[in-house]
Amino acid sequence: MDTLRALAILQPQVEKGLDKVQRWTNFQKSSGSRSQTTLAHSVSIQLAAIAVITAEQRHNPEPFDAGFVHQALALHDLGELCRAEIGFDVVHLQKTTGSDLKEVETARNLFLSLPSPLRDQCMFLFLSQFASKEKMLDGQEKDMMDQLRAEKSLECLIFNAIERVDYILYAYSEYLLHGNVRIMIHVLRNQHAKLKALAEQLPGFAKEIYKPDMIAWADKLLAEYEDVEENEIPNRKEGAMRKAQTDLPFNQTDEQRAASSE
């Protein structure tokens, strides 16, 4: 099958399938957080990618392939098409080697209609999200994983930072716009330590994205709720919401914006 015909057949499968997979379903039910499909996430994560990649290009002395990172992110959720029928994604903490392998199998079958070498390149890009997981695959895909670890280690590290900070972005926006403390604590408990470790390895990420003031704020918020069970944390904290909304640039007065830009 030629490339254009194969892509024309795949495109509606991807669009319809990923638009059926809801993320954050537990929090939509318990705290009224906004709905987000995997399709929407796949688009919005590119904004985080541009920010992180640009920061690393400015501050990281090691060269890396920014195009590879963007391409890997564009494909990384295609495996979630396996969940289109049930309509929701697996919660991050509940993902296992088995659920990862199911996503790999789904992507593999999706790419089968593509001509080689495009098929192999798509699989290589897709597998970058699993590069840190050894002994997960066999055969040609194991060779791809070995190649990723040997030749694209920095790109995979940057990919990891983008994917993890995107979890923070969803929760942080719910906290800033609606005072949703519960989801903020949930995500920080799962991602904050890993993001701090990534900030130690990625200078641009540390200087412009997950900065010391963000780390200090997150540390303080986590300490405040250290001994509180998640289901006892308030969904809405009005004081936090009002302060957060005042701090947003589009809600500030001209004087506040001028002061914050100094």
Protein Blocks (a to p, Z undefined) as FASTA:
>chain_A
ZZklmmmmmmmmmmmmmmmpcghklmmmmnopacddfklmmmmmmmmmmmmmmmmmmmmm
bdcdfklmmmmmmmmmmmmmmmmmnopacdfklpcfklmmmmmmmmmmmmmmpccfklmm
mmmmmmmmmmmpghkbgcjllmmmmmmmmmmmmmmmmmmmmmmmmmmmmmmmmmmmnopa
klmmmmmmmmmmmmmmmmmmmmklmmmmmgfklmmmmmmmmmmmmmgcfklpcfbdfklm
mmmmmmpmklpcfklmmmmmZZ
